[in-house]
Amino acid sequence: MSKEISISEQATLDVVVELAKEYPRLKIKLTGYVDDLNKYNRVATYQRIKTVQSYLLRQGISFDRLASVTKARRD
């Protein structure tokens, strides 16, 4: 799993950043889904959430406005 954000993902996150700046009380919940809860998938999902979280922090969104959770995807 890549720890980098693609250009299209960055564009989506930039919309989130603009909304967060427009609405300063807005809280952002980052949800990572895994197909099964083996260790590799959990770690990869956690790393992906942290990558997105870091991007938002670099864009000026404060840490206290961010929450994260990992969920198992049920087919």
C-alpha positions as CSV (number, residue, x, y, z in Angstrom):
1,M,0.0,0.0,0.0
2,S,1.3,3.4,-1.0
3,K,1.9,6.0,1.7
4,E,1.6,8.7,-1.0
5,I,-1.5,10.5,-1.9
6,S,-2.4,10.5,-5.6
7,I,-3.2,13.7,-7.5
8,S,-6.9,12.7,-7.7
9,E,-7.0,11.9,-3.9
10,Q,-5.2,15.2,-3.2
11,A,-7.9,17.1,-5.2
12,T,-10.6,15.4,-3.1
13,L,-8.7,16.2,0.2
14,D,-8.3,19.8,-0.9
15,V,-12.1,20.1,-1.1
16,V,-12.3,18.8,2.5
17,V,-9.6,21.3,3.5
18,E,-11.6,24.2,1.9
19,L,-14.8,23.1,3.7
20,A,-12.9,22.8,7.0
21,K,-11.6,26.3,6.5
22,E,-15.0,27.6,5.7
23,Y,-16.6,25.8,8.6
24,P,-14.1,26.1,11.5
25,R,-16.2,23.9,13.9
26,L,-16.4,21.1,11.3
27,K,-14.9,17.8,12.6
28,I,-13.4,15.3,10.2
29,K,-13.6,11.5,10.7
30,L,-11.2,9.4,8.7
31,T,-12.5,5.8,8.3
32,G,-10.3,3.0,7.0
33,Y,-11.9,-0.2,5.8
34,V,-10.2,-3.6,5.6
35,D,-11.4,-6.7,3.9
36,D,-10.1,-8.8,6.8
37,L,-8.5,-7.9,10.1
38,N,-5.2,-9.7,9.6
39,K,-2.1,-7.8,10.9
40,Y,-0.9,-6.6,7.5
41,N,-4.3,-5.1,6.5
42,R,-4.7,-3.4,9.8
43,V,-1.2,-1.9,9.6
44,A,-1.7,-0.8,6.0
45,T,-5.0,0.8,6.8
46,Y,-3.5,2.6,9.8
47,Q,-0.6,3.9,7.7
48,R,-3.1,5.1,5.1
49,I,-5.1,7.0,7.7
50,K,-2.0,8.6,9.1
51,T,-0.9,9.7,5.6
52,V,-4.2,11.4,5.0
53,Q,-4.2,12.9,8.5
54,S,-0.7,14.2,8.0
55,Y,-1.8,15.8,4.7
56,L,-4.7,17.6,6.4
57,L,-2.4,18.8,9.2
58,R,0.0,20.2,6.7
59,Q,-2.9,22.1,5.1
60,G,-3.6,23.8,8.4
61,I,-6.4,21.6,9.8
62,S,-5.8,21.2,13.6
63,F,-5.4,17.8,15.1
64,D,-8.3,18.3,17.5
65,R,-10.7,18.4,14.5
66,L,-9.6,15.0,13.3
67,A,-10.8,11.5,14.4
68,S,-10.0,8.1,12.9
69,V,-11.4,4.6,13.0
70,T,-10.8,1.3,11.3
71,K,-13.6,-1.0,10.4
72,A,-13.9,-4.4,8.9
73,R,-15.7,-4.5,5.5
74,R,-18.4,-7.1,5.5
75,D,-19.4,-8.5,2.1
